[in-house]
Amino acid sequence: MRSPFLELQREPLENPQGEEVEGSFSCQERGCNSTVSNARYLEEVQILTWECAEGHINRIEGFHIG
């Protein structure tokens, strides 16, 4: 998976790989119906990110795992 920080233009983080999260994550790209079962949670910047089978990078900013 590509680093979402390249797109965000932010300083490198202490743990850029984040924590693996299991679930059901649908692609946010219009017309793409791909769903994957793993995502990465980057706690330092509160971003959940995943890549679908078609290669679309998806993310949710301001995400909290409670």
N, C-alpha and C positions, 0 to 999 in steps of 0.2 A: 504494500500500500504506500502511496506517495505521502509525504509529510504535509499535513494541512497548513503548517506554518510557512511553507513556501508561498502559498496563496495569500496568507494573512499578513505577510511582511512583518512578522514580529521577531523579537529576540528569541534565540534558542532556549528551550526549557531544560530544567534539571532532569526530567524524565520524559523525553519527547515521544517515547513509544506508548506512554499511557498504560492504562489497565484494560485488559480484555473484558468485554461485557457480552454475555450471551442473551439472545432474545430473537425477536422477529423485526427486522429493519427493512422497510420498503424504500425503494429509490424515490427521490423527490423530483427527479427529472420528468417533465411532462411527456406522457406517452410511454414511459418505461415502466414495466410491471414487475421488474426484478425485485426479489426479496432475499436478503442474506441473514444468517443467524449469528454473526459476530460483528462487533463494533469495537472501537477504542474510546475510552473516556480519558480525557486530558484534564485532570482535576485542577491543575494550576490556573488554567484559563476557562474552565467549566465548559468544555466543548466535547460533544459526542460526535464521532465521525466514523463513516464506513464507506466502502467502495462496492458498488453493485457489480454483477457479472458483466455488465456492458462497459464497465470502466468509469462510470460517473461517480464523482466524489460528492458525498452527502455530509452535512453537518448540522447540528443543532447547537447554537450558542446559548449560553446562560443555563445550561443543563446541570441539574443537581442530582446526585445519587444520595438518597437519605438513608 
